[in-house]
Amino acid sequence: MPHVLTKRADFLAANRGLRNARAGFVLLTRPNGGKGVRYGITVTKKIGNAVVRNRMKRRFRELLRAALPERGLPDHDHVLIGRAGGVERDFDTLAAELQTALQRAAEGKGDPRRGRRLARGNRGQSTAA
C-alpha cells in the first residue's frame, strides 16, 4: 500500500518534477530517493466549498488506491492536484485519464511548464525596470 505525503516540503519537491495535466487534475511525479511509492492530494479553495473539495479528495484517494499498486512509478512521489472540472467528471473517465497520465510519466513525458503567474496587483505591469 502506498504511503501518504503529509509534509509541505514533499509537495513542493514534487512540484519540481514531471507534470501531466488532464481535464480533471494535474499529476506531478518525482523520484523520492528510495522511499517507495507515495502519494498526495491537493484541492484548492478555488474549486469549491469544503463539501466539494472533500468529495474530490475522496474520489482521488480511491483512484490512486486502485492505480498506484500496479501502475505507480516505483520510488516516486505522486501528487494529484484537483482542477475545476474534476468533481463533475465521470469516475471511469478520471480513472482512464489517470492511467494515461501514469503511462506518460513512466515514459518520462510531461507537459511543458507554464510561465510564472504575476500576483493580482502586478498584472499588466512590465517586469523590466
Summary of the structure (lengths in Angstrom):
residues: 129
radius of gyration: 15.5
end to end distance: 52.1
largest distance: 52.1
contacts: 361
relative contact order: 0.22
helix: 40%
strand: 19%
